[in-house]
Amino acid sequence: MLTDQARENMIEQQIRPWNVIDEDVLNVMKQIPREFFVPPEYKELAFADTEIPLPEGQSMMAPKIEARMLQALAIKPGDKVLEVGTGSGYLTACLDWLSDEVTSVEIFESLSTQAQKHLAAFGILDAKLIVDDVFTHEFNSLFDVIAVTGSLPTPTDRFEKLLANGGRLFQVVGQGASARAQLVTRVADEIFHREELFETALPALINAPEPERFVF
């Protein structure tokens, strides 16, 4: 019961005040047990408004960032989804519930293996988990939705090129206080609409392109 109350507080005190009103997103975050995906030593932080440390120096995003991401992507049944950074597997589960078809790429095998166990124990068996560097992995299809869970220090079209027409991409671009969450929509073959959503900071994706350094 205490867990149920903490989950409800997370929804009402963190997520709704951050302008998350999509009932599908709110419902999926109520139904999927976030605490199940959190490392045992951080269970008490499962519903806190903070990033949660994971092995390999990685982290889970704060719940309100996860919720804003899910809302912005407007996922619907039948969408083909790519998640960049499997992490704990929690967001993978949310994406799977909303879309039914998820491919998730994680550079650390240990994280991918643990996430696979968590997902299977929760009854999610259809998510495709890949261990690889997303910047060199060769994809053989385009995606309707791409969720990037780490930041890009400098702009890159790596993920835009993987969008199908009408596809939506959530990414955080920039460093420190200059970082912005963006929603990119592929309107047509070479036409993209970019919308800045909010300021936030996420750890950079491993092997993400770095800004050029000027030498004086």
C-alpha positions in Angstrom: 0.0 0.0 0.0 2.9 2.4 0.7 4.2 1.6 -2.7 0.9 2.3 -4.3 0.7 5.7 -2.5 4.2 6.6 -3.5 3.4 5.8 -7.1 0.2 7.9 -6.9 2.2 10.8 -5.4 4.7 10.5 -8.3 1.9 10.9 -10.8 0.1 13.8 -9.0 3.0 15.7 -7.6 5.7 15.3 -10.2 4.2 14.2 -13.6 0.9 16.1 -13.9 2.4 19.4 -12.7 4.9 19.0 -15.6 2.0 19.3 -18.1 1.6 15.6 -18.7 -2.1 15.1 -19.3 -2.2 12.2 -21.8 -4.2 9.5 -20.1 -2.5 6.7 -21.9 0.9 7.9 -20.6 -0.4 8.4 -17.1 -2.0 5.0 -17.1 1.1 3.2 -18.3 3.1 4.8 -15.6 0.5 3.7 -13.1 0.5 0.2 -14.3 4.1 -0.6 -14.8 5.9 -1.1 -11.5 8.9 1.3 -11.7 10.3 -0.1 -8.4 10.7 -3.5 -10.1 13.3 -2.0 -12.5 15.3 0.0 -9.9 18.6 -1.6 -8.5 17.9 -3.0 -5.0 20.1 -0.5 -3.2 18.0 2.4 -4.6 14.5 1.0 -4.2 13.6 3.9 -1.8 14.2 6.3 -4.7 12.0 4.5 -7.2 9.4 7.3 -7.2 11.6 10.2 -6.3 12.1 13.2 -8.6 15.7 12.3 -9.4 17.9 10.3 -11.6 18.7 6.8 -10.2 22.2 5.3 -10.6 22.5 2.2 -12.6 25.6 -0.1 -13.1 28.2 0.9 -15.7 27.9 4.6 -14.7 24.5 4.9 -16.3 21.2 6.2 -14.8 17.4 6.1 -15.0 15.8 9.4 -16.0 13.6 11.2 -13.5 10.0 10.1 -13.9 8.7 13.5 -15.1 11.3 13.4 -18.0 10.2 9.9 -18.9 6.6 11.0 -18.9 7.2 14.1 -21.0 9.1 12.0 -23.5 6.3 9.5 -23.8 3.7 12.2 -24.2 5.7 14.1 -26.9 6.2 11.0 -29.0 2.4 10.3 -29.1 2.9 6.6 -29.5 0.1 4.5 -30.8 -0.5 0.8 -31.4 1.3 -0.4 -34.5 4.1 2.1 -34.2 7.6 0.6 -34.7 9.7 2.0 -31.9 13.5 2.3 -31.4 14.9 3.0 -28.0 18.4 4.3 -27.7 19.8 3.1 -24.4 17.9 0.2 -22.7 19.2 1.0 -19.2 17.0 -0.6 -16.6 14.4 -1.7 -19.1 11.6 0.4 -17.4 11.2 2.8 -20.3 11.4 -0.2 -22.7 8.4 -1.6 -20.9 6.4 1.6 -21.2 7.2 1.9 -24.9 6.2 -1.7 -25.4 2.9 -1.2 -23.7 2.1 1.8 -25.8 3.3 0.4 -29.2 3.6 -3.4 -29.0 6.9 -3.4 -31.1 10.1 -2.1 -29.6 13.8 -2.5 -30.6 16.1 -1.3 -27.8 19.9 -0.8 -28.3 22.2 -0.8 -25.3 26.0 -0.6 -25.5 26.6 -2.4 -22.1 25.8 -6.1 -22.3 25.3 -6.3 -18.5 22.5 -3.7 -18.6 20.8 -5.4 -21.5 20.9 -8.8 -19.9 19.5 -7.5 -16.6 16.8 -5.5 -18.5 15.8 -8.6 -20.4 15.3 -10.5 -17.2 13.2 -7.8 -15.7 11.1 -7.5 -18.8 10.6 -11.3 -19.1 9.6 -11.5 -15.4 7.0 -8.8 -16.0 5.7 -10.7 -19.0 7.2 -8.6 -21.8 8.7 -11.1 -24.2 8.5 -9.4 -27.5 10.8 -6.5 -27.1 14.0 -6.9 -29.2 17.1 -6.0 -27.2 20.4 -5.5 -29.1 23.8 -5.1 -27.6 25.8 -2.7 -29.8 26.9 0.9 -30.3 23.9 2.7 -31.8 26.3 5.0 -33.8 27.7 2.1 -35.8 24.9 -0.4 -35.7 23.3 -1.1 -39.1 19.5 -0.9 -39.0 17.5 -2.6 -41.8 14.3 -0.6 -41.4 13.0 2.8 -40.5 11.0 3.6 -37.3 7.9 5.5 -36.4 9.1 6.5 -33.0 12.7 7.0 -31.7 13.3 7.6 -28.0 16.9 8.7 -27.2 17.6 8.3 -23.5 21.0 10.1 -23.4 22.0 13.5 -24.6 23.8 14.5 -27.8 26.4 17.2 -27.0 26.3 18.5 -30.6 23.5 18.1 -33.2 23.7 15.0 -35.4 21.3 13.7 -38.1 22.0 10.0 -37.1 18.6 9.4 -35.7 16.6 11.7 -38.0 17.7 9.5 -40.9 16.1 6.5 -39.2 12.7 8.0 -39.1 9.9 6.9 -41.4 7.7 9.6 -42.9 5.5 10.9 -40.1 7.9 9.5 -37.5 8.7 11.3 -34.3 12.1 11.5 -32.5 12.7 12.7 -28.9 16.3 13.8 -28.2 18.2 16.1 -25.9 20.8 18.2 -27.7 23.4 20.4 -26.0 25.5 20.4 -22.9 24.8 21.7 -19.3 22.4 24.6 -19.1 22.2 24.9 -22.9 20.7 21.4 -23.3 17.2 21.3 -24.8 14.7 18.5 -25.3 13.5 18.4 -28.9 10.8 16.7 -30.8 11.7 16.1 -34.5 9.0 15.0 -36.9 9.9 13.7 -40.4 7.2 15.5 -42.5 8.4 14.1 -45.8 11.6 12.4 -47.2 13.9 15.4 -46.6 11.6 17.7 -44.6 11.9 17.8 -40.8 10.0 19.8 -38.3 11.9 20.5 -35.1 10.3 21.8 -31.9 12.1 22.7 -28.7 10.1 21.3 -25.7 11.9 22.2 -22.5 15.3 22.6 -20.9 16.9 19.5 -19.3 20.3 17.8 -18.9 21.0 14.2 -19.4 24.3 12.3 -19.4 25.7 12.1 -22.9 25.4 9.0 -25.0 28.6 7.0 -25.2 30.4 7.7 -28.5 28.1 10.6 -29.3 29.7 13.2 -31.6 31.5 16.0 -29.6 31.5 19.7 -30.4 34.6 20.9 -32.3 37.2 22.4 -30.1 38.7 25.7 -31.2 42.5 26.0 -30.8 43.9 29.5 -30.4 
